[in-house]
Amino acid sequence: MKLTRAKILHLTFRIGITLKGIDGVLETIGGLLLWFVKPAALSGLVHAFFLHDLSRDPHDFIASHLVRASDKLATADPLFASVYLLSHGIVKIVLVVALWFDQLWAYPMTIAIFGAFTAYEFYRFAHRHSHLLGVLSLLDALVVLLTWNEYRQRRTENHSS
């Protein structure tokens, strides 16, 4: 089987939206946890979960970042964070499912909404200078471009049939 440029772009699009869907599920779970569990309790749970890892390696990248994030979360407004995560997560899930079922309306909607999310991420990156946020923003921009390309392909196929 020869992989053409179009097949590679389509496969990359499917992988990208699948990852966005997984991200949406994780955001929804996080939003639900924040809705029902006090942030201080979540922070304590994160600390307890990573205590062993950090005792062996206090500079563990993932563990130390998650513990710091949970500390910030413990002082944040849980209602805002919960609504933010739930709304982002549910929107992503709905759009990804619609894209997987080739619903034509979902392509421009995804481009607009993911484009807005990406613009906001770039805005936050400009103020926070987080390399991770910069990389995630670029990946999200790539998903928007892949969605645009896929939409053009779908429209061409629909007009020719």
DSSP file (Angstrom, degrees, kcal/mol; ACC not computed):
  #  RESIDUE AA STRUCTURE BP1 BP2  ACC     N-H-->O    O-->H-N    N-H-->O    O-->H-N    TCO  KAPPA ALPHA  PHI   PSI    X-CA   Y-CA   Z-CA
    1    1 A M              0   0    0      0, 0.0     2,-0.5     0, 0.0     0, 0.0   0.000 360.0 360.0 360.0 122.1    0.0    0.0    0.0
    2    2 A K        -     0   0    0      1,-0.0     2,-0.8     0, 0.0     0, 0.0  -0.740 360.0-138.5 -90.3 128.7    1.5    3.3   -1.1
    3    3 A L        -     0   0    0     -2,-0.5     2,-0.1     4,-0.1    -1,-0.0  -0.776  21.4-163.6 -89.0 115.1    1.0    6.2    1.2
    4    4 A T     >  -     0   0    0     -2,-0.8     4,-2.4     1,-0.1     5,-0.2  -0.437  35.3-103.3 -87.7 169.0    0.2    9.3   -0.8
    5    5 A R  H  > S+     0   0    0      1,-0.2     4,-2.5     2,-0.2     5,-0.2   0.905 123.3  52.2 -57.3 -42.9    0.4   12.9    0.6
    6    6 A A  H  > S+     0   0    0      1,-0.2     4,-2.3     2,-0.2    -1,-0.2   0.898 109.7  48.1 -63.5 -41.4   -3.4   12.9    0.9
    7    7 A K  H  > S+     0   0    0      2,-0.2     4,-2.6     1,-0.2    -1,-0.2   0.893 111.7  49.9 -67.2 -39.3   -3.5    9.6    2.9
    8    8 A I  H  X S+     0   0    0     -4,-2.4     4,-2.6     2,-0.2    -2,-0.2   0.921 112.2  47.5 -64.9 -43.6   -0.8   10.9    5.2
    9    9 A L  H  X S+     0   0    0     -4,-2.5     4,-2.4     2,-0.2    -2,-0.2   0.904 112.7  49.4 -63.2 -41.1   -2.6   14.1    5.8
   10   10 A H  H  X S+     0   0    0     -4,-2.3     4,-2.6     2,-0.2    -2,-0.2   0.929 112.5  47.0 -64.0 -44.9   -5.9   12.3    6.4
   11   11 A L  H  X S+     0   0    0     -4,-2.6     4,-2.4     2,-0.2    -2,-0.2   0.909 112.6  49.6 -63.2 -42.2   -4.2    9.9    8.9
   12   12 A T  H  X S+     0   0    0     -4,-2.6     4,-2.7     2,-0.2    -1,-0.2   0.893 110.0  51.8 -63.7 -39.8   -2.5   12.8   10.7
   13   13 A F  H  X S+     0   0    0     -4,-2.4     4,-2.8     2,-0.2     5,-0.3   0.939 110.2  48.4 -59.9 -48.2   -5.9   14.6   10.8
   14   14 A R  H  X S+     0   0    0     -4,-2.6     4,-2.0     1,-0.2    -2,-0.2   0.901 113.1  47.2 -61.3 -41.4   -7.5   11.5   12.4
   15   15 A I  H  X S+     0   0    0     -4,-2.4     4,-2.4     2,-0.2    -1,-0.2   0.931 112.5  50.7 -64.5 -44.6   -4.7   11.1   14.9
   16   16 A G  H  X S+     0   0    0     -4,-2.7     4,-2.0     1,-0.2    -2,-0.2   0.920 112.8  43.5 -60.7 -46.6   -4.9   14.8   15.8
   17   17 A I  H  X S+     0   0    0     -4,-2.8     4,-2.3     2,-0.2    -1,-0.2   0.847 111.2  55.6 -71.9 -30.4   -8.6   14.9   16.4
   18   18 A T  H  X S+     0   0    0     -4,-2.0     4,-2.4    -5,-0.3    -2,-0.2   0.929 108.6  47.9 -64.0 -43.1   -8.4   11.6   18.3
   19   19 A L  H  X S+     0   0    0     -4,-2.4     4,-2.5     1,-0.2    -2,-0.2   0.889 110.7  51.5 -63.2 -38.4   -5.9   13.3   20.6
   20   20 A K  H  X S+     0   0    0     -4,-2.0     4,-2.2     2,-0.2    -1,-0.2   0.879 109.1  51.4 -64.3 -36.9   -8.1   16.3   20.9
   21   21 A G  H  X S+     0   0    0     -4,-2.3     4,-2.2     2,-0.2    -2,-0.2   0.916 109.9  48.0 -65.1 -43.4  -11.0   14.0   21.9
   22   22 A I  H  X S+     0   0    0     -4,-2.4     4,-2.5     1,-0.2    -2,-0.2   0.915 111.2  51.6 -62.4 -42.4   -8.9   12.3   24.6
   23   23 A D  H  X S+     0   0    0     -4,-2.5     4,-2.6     1,-0.2    -2,-0.2   0.895 108.4  52.0 -59.4 -40.7   -7.9   15.7   25.8
   24   24 A G  H  X S+     0   0    0     -4,-2.2     4,-2.3     2,-0.2    -2,-0.2   0.894 109.0  49.2 -63.4 -40.7  -11.6   16.6   25.9
   25   25 A V  H  X S+     0   0    0     -4,-2.2     4,-2.5     2,-0.2    -2,-0.2   0.929 112.6  47.8 -64.1 -44.8  -12.4   13.5   28.0
   26   26 A L  H  X S+     0   0    0     -4,-2.5     4,-2.6     1,-0.2    -2,-0.2   0.895 111.8  49.8 -65.0 -39.4   -9.6   14.3   30.4
   27   27 A E  H  X S+     0   0    0     -4,-2.6     4,-2.7     2,-0.2    -1,-0.2   0.906 110.8  50.2 -63.8 -40.4  -10.7   18.0   30.7
   28   28 A T  H  X S+     0   0    0     -4,-2.3     4,-2.4     2,-0.2    -2,-0.2   0.921 111.4  47.6 -64.4 -43.9  -14.3   16.8   31.4
   29   29 A I  H  X S+     0   0    0     -4,-2.5     4,-2.6     2,-0.2    -2,-0.2   0.930 113.1  49.1 -61.6 -45.0  -13.1   14.4   34.1
   30   30 A G  H  X S+     0   0    0     -4,-2.6     4,-2.4     1,-0.2    -2,-0.2   0.901 110.8  50.1 -61.2 -41.1  -11.0   17.2   35.6
   31   31 A G  H  X S+     0   0    0     -4,-2.7     4,-1.7     2,-0.2    -1,-0.2   0.895 111.2  48.6 -63.9 -40.5  -13.9   19.6   35.5
   32   32 A L  H  X S+     0   0    0     -4,-2.4     4,-2.0     2,-0.2     5,-0.2   0.906 110.3  51.5 -66.0 -41.3  -16.2   17.0   37.2
   33   33 A L  H  X S+     0   0    0     -4,-2.6     4,-2.7     1,-0.2    -2,-0.2   0.929 111.3  47.4 -60.7 -44.3  -13.6   16.3   39.9
   34   34 A L  H  < S+     0   0    0     -4,-2.4    -1,-0.2     1,-0.2    -2,-0.2   0.829 110.0  54.2 -65.9 -30.3  -13.3   20.1   40.6
   35   35 A W  H  < S+     0   0    0     -4,-1.7    -1,-0.2    -5,-0.2    -2,-0.2   0.893 122.6  25.8 -69.3 -39.0  -17.0   20.4   40.7
   36   36 A F  H  < S+     0   0    0     -4,-2.0     2,-0.4    -5,-0.1    -2,-0.2   0.623 116.5  59.0-104.3 -15.6  -17.5   17.6   43.3
   37   37 A V  S  < S-     0   0    0     -4,-2.7    -1,-0.1    -5,-0.2     5,-0.0  -0.949  84.9-113.0-121.1 136.0  -14.1   17.6   45.2
   38   38 A K    >>  -     0   0    0     -2,-0.4     4,-2.1     1,-0.1     3,-0.5  -0.382  24.9-125.5 -64.1 139.8  -12.6   20.5   47.1
   39   39 A P  H 3> S+     0   0    0      0, 0.0     4,-2.6     0, 0.0    35,-0.2   0.853 110.3  55.8 -55.8 -37.1   -9.4   21.8   45.5
   40   40 A A  H 3> S+     0   0    0     34,-0.2     4,-2.2     1,-0.2     5,-0.1   0.882 107.5  49.4 -64.5 -36.5   -7.4   21.4   48.8
   41   41 A A  H <> S+     0   0    0     -3,-0.5     4,-2.1     2,-0.2    -1,-0.2   0.904 111.2  49.2 -68.1 -40.6   -8.5   17.7   48.9
   42   42 A L  H  X S+     0   0    0     -4,-2.1     4,-2.4     2,-0.2    -2,-0.2   0.910 110.7  50.8 -62.8 -41.8   -7.4   17.2   45.3
   43   43 A S  H  X S+     0   0    0     -4,-2.6     4,-2.6     1,-0.2    -2,-0.2   0.914 109.8  49.7 -62.4 -43.1   -4.0   18.9   46.0
   44   44 A G  H  X S+     0   0    0     -4,-2.2     4,-2.5     1,-0.2    -1,-0.2   0.886 109.9  51.5 -61.7 -39.1   -3.5   16.6   49.0
   45   45 A L  H  X S+     0   0    0     -4,-2.1     4,-2.5     2,-0.2    -2,-0.2   0.912 110.2  48.2 -64.4 -43.5   -4.3   13.6   46.8
   46   46 A V  H  X S+     0   0    0     -4,-2.4     4,-2.1     2,-0.2    -2,-0.2   0.919 111.9  50.1 -63.0 -44.2   -1.8   14.7   44.2
   47   47 A H  H  X S+     0   0    0     -4,-2.6     4,-0.8     1,-0.2    -2,-0.2   0.935 112.9  46.0 -59.7 -46.5    0.8   15.2   46.9
   48   48 A A  H >< S+     0   0    0     -4,-2.5     3,-0.5     1,-0.2     4,-0.5   0.897 111.6  52.3 -63.6 -40.3    0.2   11.8   48.4
   49   49 A F  H 3< S+     0   0    0     -4,-2.5     4,-0.3     1,-0.2     3,-0.2   0.879 118.6  34.8 -64.6 -38.8    0.3   10.1   45.0
   50   50 A F  H 3X S+     0   0    0     -4,-2.1     4,-2.6     1,-0.2     5,-0.2   0.361  88.1  99.3-100.6   5.4    3.6   11.6   44.0
   51   51 A L  H <X S+     0   0    0     -4,-0.8     4,-1.9    -3,-0.5    -1,-0.2   0.919  85.4  47.5 -57.4 -46.3    5.3   11.6   47.5
   52   52 A H  H  > S+     0   0    0     -4,-0.5     4,-1.5    -3,-0.2    -1,-0.2   0.926 112.9  48.1 -63.2 -46.1    7.2    8.4   46.7
   53   53 A D  H  > S+     0   0    0     -4,-0.3     4,-2.5     1,-0.2    -1,-0.2   0.921 113.8  46.6 -60.8 -44.4    8.4    9.6   43.3
   54   54 A L  H  < S+     0   0    0     -4,-2.6    -1,-0.2     1,-0.2    -2,-0.2   0.785 106.6  57.7 -72.9 -26.0    9.6   12.9   44.7
   55   55 A S  H  < S+     0   0    0     -4,-1.9    -1,-0.2    -5,-0.2    -2,-0.2   0.849 113.8  39.9 -70.7 -32.0   11.3   11.3   47.7
   56   56 A R  H  < S+     0   0    0     -4,-1.5    -2,-0.2     1,-0.3    -1,-0.2   0.873 137.6  12.7 -80.0 -39.6   13.4    9.3   45.2
   57   57 A D    ><  -     0   0    0     -4,-2.5     3,-2.1    -5,-0.2    -1,-0.3  -0.796  61.8-172.9-141.6  93.7   13.9   12.1   42.8
   58   58 A P  T 3  S+     0   0    0      0, 0.0    -4,-0.1     0, 0.0    -1,-0.1   0.641  88.9  55.4 -64.2 -11.9   12.9   15.6   44.0
   59   59 A H  T 3  S+     0   0    0     -5,-0.0     2,-0.2     5,-0.0    -5,-0.1   0.185  70.1 145.5-105.1  16.1   13.5   17.0   40.5
   60   60 A D    <>  -     0   0    0     -3,-2.1     4,-2.7     1,-0.1     5,-0.3  -0.385  44.6-144.9 -56.4 119.8   11.2   14.5   38.7
   61   61 A F  H  > S+     0   0    0      1,-0.2     4,-1.9     2,-0.2     5,-0.2   0.929  90.9  37.8 -59.0 -53.8    9.8   16.7   35.9
   62   62 A I  H  > S+     0   0    0      2,-0.2     4,-2.6     1,-0.2     5,-0.2   0.949 119.1  46.4 -67.3 -49.9    6.2   15.4   35.7
   63   63 A A  H  > S+     0   0    0      1,-0.2     4,-2.4     2,-0.2     5,-0.2   0.925 114.0  47.6 -60.7 -46.0    5.7   14.9   39.5
   64   64 A S  H  X S+     0   0    0     -4,-2.7     4,-2.2     1,-0.2    -1,-0.2   0.886 113.4  48.4 -66.3 -36.7    7.1   18.3   40.5
   65   65 A H  H  X S+     0   0    0     -4,-1.9     4,-2.5    -5,-0.3    -1,-0.2   0.908 112.3  48.1 -68.9 -40.7    5.0   20.1   37.8
   66   66 A L  H  X S+     0   0    0     -4,-2.6     4,-2.4     2,-0.2    -2,-0.2   0.890 111.6  50.0 -67.0 -38.0    1.8   18.3   38.8
   67   67 A V  H  X S+     0   0    0     -4,-2.4     4,-2.0    -5,-0.2    -2,-0.2   0.927 112.4  47.4 -65.2 -44.1    2.4   19.0   42.5
   68   68 A R  H  X S+     0   0    0     -4,-2.2     4,-2.1     1,-0.2    -2,-0.2   0.911 112.2  49.9 -62.2 -41.4    3.0   22.7   41.7
   69   69 A A  H  X S+     0   0    0     -4,-2.5     4,-2.4     1,-0.2    -1,-0.2   0.895 109.9  50.7 -63.7 -39.5   -0.1   22.8   39.5
   70   70 A S  H  X S+     0   0    0     -4,-2.4     4,-1.9     2,-0.2    -1,-0.2   0.853 107.5  53.9 -68.4 -32.9   -2.2   21.2   42.3
   71   71 A D  H  X S+     0   0    0     -4,-2.0     4,-0.7     2,-0.2    -1,-0.2   0.916 110.8  45.7 -64.6 -42.5   -0.8   23.8   44.8
   72   72 A K  H >X S+     0   0    0     -4,-2.1     3,-1.0     1,-0.2     4,-0.6   0.900 111.3  53.5 -64.3 -40.3   -2.0   26.6   42.5
   73   73 A L  H >< S+     0   0    0     -4,-2.4     3,-1.0     1,-0.2    -1,-0.2   0.850  98.2  64.2 -63.1 -34.9   -5.3   24.8   42.0
   74   74 A A  H 3< S+     0   0    0     -4,-1.9   -34,-0.2     1,-0.3    -1,-0.2   0.769 110.2  38.3 -62.5 -25.1   -5.8   24.6   45.8
   75   75 A T  H << S+     0   0    0     -3,-1.0    -1,-0.3    -4,-0.7    -2,-0.2   0.462 100.9  96.8-103.3  -2.4   -6.0   28.4   45.9
   76   76 A A  S << S-     0   0    0     -3,-1.0     3,-0.1    -4,-0.6    -3,-0.0  -0.318  89.6 -91.1 -84.2 167.9   -7.9   28.9   42.7
   77   77 A D     >  -     0   0    0      1,-0.2     4,-2.1    -2,-0.1     5,-0.2  -0.703  35.7-160.6 -77.5 110.2  -11.7   29.5   42.2
   78   78 A P  H  > S+     0   0    0      0, 0.0     4,-2.5     0, 0.0     5,-0.2   0.824  85.5  57.0 -67.1 -30.7  -12.9   25.9   41.7
   79   79 A L  H  > S+     0   0    0      2,-0.2     4,-2.6     1,-0.2     5,-0.2   0.950 109.6  43.7 -65.5 -48.1  -16.2   27.0   40.1
   80   80 A F  H  > S+     0   0    0      1,-0.2     4,-2.7     2,-0.2     5,-0.2   0.947 116.3  47.1 -61.1 -48.5  -14.5   28.9   37.3
   81   81 A A  H  X S+     0   0    0     -4,-2.1     4,-2.6     1,-0.2     5,-0.2   0.893 113.4  49.3 -61.5 -40.4  -11.9   26.2   36.7
   82   82 A S  H  X S+     0   0    0     -4,-2.5     4,-2.9     2,-0.2     5,-0.2   0.939 113.4  44.3 -64.9 -48.4  -14.6   23.5   36.7
   83   83 A V  H  X S+     0   0    0     -4,-2.6     4,-2.7    -5,-0.2     5,-0.3   0.901 114.0  51.9 -63.7 -40.6  -16.9   25.3   34.3
   84   84 A Y  H  X S+     0   0    0     -4,-2.7     4,-2.3    -5,-0.2     5,-0.2   0.951 114.3  41.5 -60.1 -51.1  -13.9   26.2   32.1
   85   85 A L  H  X S+     0   0    0     -4,-2.6     4,-2.9    -5,-0.2     5,-0.2   0.914 115.9  49.3 -65.8 -43.4  -12.7   22.5   31.9
   86   86 A L  H  X S+     0   0    0     -4,-2.9     4,-2.7    -5,-0.2     5,-0.3   0.930 112.9  46.4 -62.6 -45.4  -16.2   21.1   31.5
   87   87 A S  H  X S+     0   0    0     -4,-2.7     4,-2.1    -5,-0.2     5,-0.2   0.938 116.5  44.0 -65.8 -45.0  -17.1   23.5   28.7
   88   88 A H  H  X S+     0   0    0     -4,-2.3     4,-2.4    -5,-0.3    -2,-0.2   0.938 116.2  47.9 -62.0 -46.3  -13.9   23.0   26.8
   89   89 A G  H  X S+     0   0    0     -4,-2.9     4,-2.4    -5,-0.2    -2,-0.2   0.924 113.2  45.2 -63.2 -46.6  -14.0   19.2   27.3
   90   90 A I  H  X S+     0   0    0     -4,-2.7     4,-2.6    -5,-0.2     5,-0.2   0.905 112.9  50.9 -66.8 -41.2  -17.6   18.7   26.2
   91   91 A V  H  X S+     0   0    0     -4,-2.1     4,-2.5    -5,-0.3     5,-0.2   0.934 111.7  48.2 -60.7 -45.8  -17.2   21.0   23.2
   92   92 A K  H  X S+     0   0    0     -4,-2.4     4,-2.7    -5,-0.2     5,-0.2   0.923 111.8  49.2 -61.0 -44.7  -14.1   19.0   22.1
   93   93 A I  H  X S+     0   0    0     -4,-2.4     4,-2.5     2,-0.2     5,-0.2   0.941 112.3  47.5 -61.0 -48.3  -15.8   15.7   22.6
   94   94 A V  H  X S+     0   0    0     -4,-2.6     4,-2.2     1,-0.2    -1,-0.2   0.929 115.0  45.6 -59.9 -46.7  -18.9   16.7   20.6
   95   95 A L  H  X S+     0   0    0     -4,-2.5     4,-2.4    -5,-0.2    -1,-0.2   0.910 112.9  49.4 -65.9 -41.9  -16.8   18.1   17.7
   96   96 A V  H  X S+     0   0    0     -4,-2.7     4,-2.5    -5,-0.2    -1,-0.2   0.918 111.3  49.0 -65.2 -42.9  -14.4   15.2   17.6
   97   97 A V  H  X S+     0   0    0     -4,-2.5     4,-1.5    -5,-0.2    -1,-0.2   0.929 112.1  49.4 -61.7 -44.0  -17.3   12.7   17.5
   98   98 A A  H  <>S+     0   0    0     -4,-2.2     5,-2.6    -5,-0.2    -2,-0.2   0.894 111.3  49.6 -62.2 -39.7  -19.0   14.7   14.7
   99   99 A L  H ><5S+     0   0    0     -4,-2.4     3,-1.8     1,-0.2    -1,-0.2   0.898 106.7  54.6 -66.3 -39.8  -15.7   14.8   12.8
  100  100 A W  H 3<5S+     0   0    0     -4,-2.5    -1,-0.2     1,-0.3    -2,-0.2   0.827 109.9  47.8 -63.2 -29.5  -15.2   11.0   13.1
  101  101 A F  T 3<5S-     0   0    0     -4,-1.5    -1,-0.3    -5,-0.2    -2,-0.2   0.212 116.4-118.6 -94.5  14.8  -18.7   10.6   11.6
  102  102 A D  T < 5 +     0   0    0     -3,-1.8     2,-0.7     1,-0.2    -3,-0.2   0.827  46.0 174.3  53.7  40.5  -17.8   13.0    8.8
  103  103 A Q    >>< -     0   0    0     -5,-2.6     3,-1.5     1,-0.2     4,-0.6  -0.698  24.5-149.6 -76.9 114.7  -20.5   15.5    9.7
  104  104 A L  T >4 S+     0   0    0     -2,-0.7     3,-0.9     1,-0.3    -1,-0.2   0.820  91.8  60.6 -59.4 -35.1  -19.8   18.4    7.3
  105  105 A W  T 3> S+     0   0    0      1,-0.2     4,-1.3     2,-0.2    -1,-0.3   0.783  96.2  63.7 -62.6 -26.2  -21.1   21.1    9.7
  106  106 A A  H <> S+     0   0    0     -3,-1.5     4,-2.8     1,-0.2    -1,-0.2   0.773  90.0  66.3 -73.5 -25.8  -18.4   20.1   12.3
  107  107 A Y  H <X S+     0   0    0     -3,-0.9     4,-2.5    -4,-0.6    -1,-0.2   0.973 106.7  36.5 -63.9 -56.4  -15.5   21.1   10.1
  108  108 A P  H  > S+     0   0    0      0, 0.0     4,-2.4     0, 0.0    -1,-0.2   0.877 118.3  53.1 -65.1 -33.0  -16.0   24.9   10.0
  109  109 A M  H  X S+     0   0    0     -4,-1.3     4,-2.8     2,-0.2     5,-0.3   0.916 110.6  47.1 -64.7 -42.1  -17.3   24.8   13.6
  110  110 A T  H  X>S+     0   0    0     -4,-2.8     4,-2.7     2,-0.2     5,-0.5   0.914 111.0  51.4 -64.9 -43.4  -14.1   23.0   14.7
  111  111 A I  H  X5S+     0   0    0     -4,-2.5     4,-1.6    -5,-0.2    -2,-0.2   0.929 114.7  43.4 -59.7 -45.2  -11.9   25.4   12.8
  112  112 A A  H  X5S+     0   0    0     -4,-2.4     4,-2.0    -5,-0.2    -2,-0.2   0.946 120.6  38.6 -66.5 -49.3  -13.6   28.4   14.4
  113  113 A I  H  X5S+     0   0    0     -4,-2.8     4,-2.6     2,-0.2    -2,-0.2   0.946 120.2  43.3 -72.8 -48.0  -13.7   27.0   18.0
  114  114 A F  H  X5S+     0   0    0     -4,-2.7     4,-2.6    -5,-0.3    -1,-0.2   0.859 113.4  55.0 -65.3 -32.5  -10.3   25.3   18.0
  115  115 A G  H  X<S+     0   0    0     -4,-1.6     4,-2.5    -5,-0.5    -1,-0.2   0.910 108.9  46.8 -63.3 -42.3   -8.9   28.4   16.3
  116  116 A A  H  X S+     0   0    0     -4,-2.0     4,-2.3     2,-0.2    -2,-0.2   0.923 112.3  49.8 -65.5 -44.2  -10.3   30.5   19.1
  117  117 A F  H  X S+     0   0    0     -4,-2.6     4,-2.3     1,-0.2    -2,-0.2   0.921 112.6  48.5 -57.5 -43.7   -8.8   28.1   21.7
  118  118 A T  H  X S+     0   0    0     -4,-2.6     4,-2.6     2,-0.2    -2,-0.2   0.900 108.8  51.9 -66.4 -41.8   -5.5   28.3   19.9
  119  119 A A  H  X S+     0   0    0     -4,-2.5     4,-2.2     1,-0.2    -1,-0.2   0.914 110.9  48.7 -60.7 -42.0   -5.5   32.1   19.7
  120  120 A Y  H  X S+     0   0    0     -4,-2.3     4,-2.6     2,-0.2    -2,-0.2   0.898 109.9  51.8 -64.5 -40.0   -6.2   32.2   23.5
  121  121 A E  H  X S+     0   0    0     -4,-2.3     4,-2.7     2,-0.2    -2,-0.2   0.913 109.6  49.3 -63.5 -41.6   -3.3   29.7   24.1
  122  122 A F  H  X S+     0   0    0     -4,-2.6     4,-2.3     2,-0.2    -1,-0.2   0.894 110.0  52.1 -63.6 -38.6   -0.9   31.9   22.1
  123  123 A Y  H  X S+     0   0    0     -4,-2.2     4,-1.1     2,-0.2    -2,-0.2   0.938 111.9  45.4 -60.7 -47.5   -2.1   34.9   24.1
  124  124 A R  H  X S+     0   0    0     -4,-2.6     4,-2.6     1,-0.2     3,-0.5   0.892 111.0  54.2 -63.3 -39.3   -1.4   33.1   27.3
  125  125 A F  H  X S+     0   0    0     -4,-2.7     4,-2.8     1,-0.2    -1,-0.2   0.899 103.2  56.2 -60.9 -40.6    2.0   31.9   25.9
  126  126 A A  H  < S+     0   0    0     -4,-2.3    -1,-0.2     1,-0.2    -2,-0.2   0.803 116.3  36.7 -62.1 -29.2    2.9   35.5   25.1
  127  127 A H  H  < S+     0   0    0     -4,-1.1    -2,-0.2    -3,-0.5    -1,-0.2   0.775 127.2  33.3 -93.7 -30.2    2.4   36.4   28.8
  128  128 A R  H  < S-     0   0    0     -4,-2.6    -3,-0.2    -5,-0.1    -2,-0.2   0.712  83.4-147.8-100.6 -23.4    3.6   33.3   30.5
  129  129 A H     <  +     0   0    0     -4,-2.8     2,-0.6    -5,-0.3    -4,-0.1   0.821  34.1 165.6  57.5  34.3    6.4   32.2   28.2
  130  130 A S     >  -     0   0    0     -6,-0.2     4,-2.2     1,-0.2    -1,-0.2  -0.716  31.9-153.3 -81.6 121.4    5.8   28.6   29.0
  131  131 A H  H  > S+     0   0    0     -2,-0.6     4,-2.4     1,-0.2     5,-0.2   0.881  96.1  54.0 -62.5 -37.8    7.6   26.4   26.5
  132  132 A L  H  > S+     0   0    0      1,-0.2     4,-2.6     2,-0.2    -1,-0.2   0.927 108.5  48.3 -62.7 -44.6    5.0   23.6   27.0
  133  133 A L  H  > S+     0   0    0      1,-0.2     4,-2.3     2,-0.2    -1,-0.2   0.878 110.4  52.9 -63.5 -37.5    2.1   26.0   26.3
  134  134 A G  H  X S+     0   0    0     -4,-2.2     4,-2.0     2,-0.2    -2,-0.2   0.922 110.8  45.7 -63.0 -44.7    4.0   27.2   23.2
  135  135 A V  H  X S+     0   0    0     -4,-2.4     4,-2.3     2,-0.2    -2,-0.2   0.922 113.3  49.4 -65.1 -44.5    4.4   23.6   21.9
  136  136 A L  H  X S+     0   0    0     -4,-2.6     4,-2.4     1,-0.2    -1,-0.2   0.883 109.6  52.6 -62.9 -37.6    0.7   22.7   22.7
  137  137 A S  H  X S+     0   0    0     -4,-2.3     4,-2.3     2,-0.2    -1,-0.2   0.912 109.1  49.1 -63.5 -42.8   -0.4   25.9   20.9
  138  138 A L  H  X S+     0   0    0     -4,-2.0     4,-2.1     2,-0.2    -2,-0.2   0.898 110.9  50.1 -64.0 -40.2    1.5   25.0   17.8
  139  139 A L  H  X S+     0   0    0     -4,-2.3     4,-2.0     2,-0.2    -2,-0.2   0.902 110.7  49.7 -65.0 -39.7    0.1   21.4   17.9
  140  140 A D  H  X S+     0   0    0     -4,-2.4     4,-2.0     2,-0.2    -2,-0.2   0.891 109.1  51.7 -65.2 -38.4   -3.4   22.9   18.2
  141  141 A A  H  X S+     0   0    0     -4,-2.3     4,-2.3     1,-0.2    -1,-0.2   0.884 107.8  53.2 -63.9 -37.6   -2.7   25.2   15.3
  142  142 A L  H  X S+     0   0    0     -4,-2.1     4,-2.7     2,-0.2    -2,-0.2   0.904 106.6  51.7 -62.7 -41.5   -1.6   22.2   13.3
  143  143 A V  H  X S+     0   0    0     -4,-2.0     4,-2.3     2,-0.2    -2,-0.2   0.892 108.7  51.7 -63.1 -38.8   -4.9   20.4   14.1
  144  144 A V  H  X S+     0   0    0     -4,-2.0     4,-2.3     2,-0.2    -2,-0.2   0.933 111.6  46.4 -62.6 -45.6   -6.8   23.5   12.8
  145  145 A L  H  X S+     0   0    0     -4,-2.3     4,-2.3     1,-0.2    -2,-0.2   0.903 112.6  49.8 -63.8 -41.5   -4.8   23.5    9.5
  146  146 A L  H  X S+     0   0    0     -4,-2.7     4,-2.5     2,-0.2    -1,-0.2   0.876 110.0  51.5 -64.0 -37.0   -5.4   19.7    9.1
  147  147 A T  H  X S+     0   0    0     -4,-2.3     4,-2.6     2,-0.2    -2,-0.2   0.908 108.8  50.7 -66.1 -41.5   -9.1   20.2    9.7
  148  148 A W  H  X S+     0   0    0     -4,-2.3     4,-2.3     2,-0.2    -2,-0.2   0.931 111.9  47.4 -60.2 -46.0   -9.2   22.9    7.1
  149  149 A N  H  X S+     0   0    0     -4,-2.3     4,-2.0     1,-0.2    -2,-0.2   0.913 112.9  48.4 -61.7 -43.8   -7.4   20.6    4.6
  150  150 A E  H  X S+     0   0    0     -4,-2.5     4,-2.7     2,-0.2    -1,-0.2   0.892 109.6  52.9 -64.7 -40.1   -9.8   17.8    5.4
  151  151 A Y  H  X S+     0   0    0     -4,-2.6     4,-2.7     2,-0.2     5,-0.2   0.920 107.8  50.6 -61.7 -44.6  -12.8   20.0    5.1
  152  152 A R  H  X S+     0   0    0     -4,-2.3     4,-2.1     1,-0.2    -1,-0.2   0.910 111.6  48.9 -59.9 -41.6  -11.7   21.1    1.6
  153  153 A Q  H  X S+     0   0    0     -4,-2.0     4,-2.5     2,-0.2    -2,-0.2   0.926 111.5  48.5 -62.5 -45.8  -11.3   17.4    0.6
  154  154 A R  H  X S+     0   0    0     -4,-2.7     4,-2.4     1,-0.2    -2,-0.2   0.910 111.5  49.4 -63.6 -42.8  -14.7   16.5    2.0
  155  155 A R  H  X S+     0   0    0     -4,-2.7     4,-2.1     2,-0.2    -1,-0.2   0.902 111.0  50.0 -63.6 -40.5  -16.4   19.4    0.1
  156  156 A T  H  X S+     0   0    0     -4,-2.1     4,-1.8    -5,-0.2    -2,-0.2   0.914 111.3  49.1 -63.1 -43.3  -14.6   18.4   -3.1
  157  157 A E  H  X S+     0   0    0     -4,-2.5     4,-0.9     1,-0.2    -2,-0.2   0.899 111.7  49.1 -63.6 -40.4  -15.8   14.8   -2.7
  158  158 A N  H  < S+     0   0    0     -4,-2.4    -1,-0.2     1,-0.2    -2,-0.2   0.859 111.7  48.4 -68.7 -35.1  -19.4   15.9   -2.1
  159  159 A H  H  < S+     0   0    0     -4,-2.1    -1,-0.2     1,-0.2    -2,-0.2   0.807 111.2  50.3 -74.3 -29.3  -19.4   18.2   -5.1
  160  160 A S  H  <        0   0    0     -4,-1.8    -1,-0.2     1,-0.2    -2,-0.2   0.643 360.0 360.0 -85.0 -13.3  -18.0   15.6   -7.4
  161  161 A S     <        0   0    0     -4,-0.9    -1,-0.2    -3,-0.2    -2,-0.2   0.460 360.0 360.0 -97.4 360.0  -20.5   12.9   -6.4
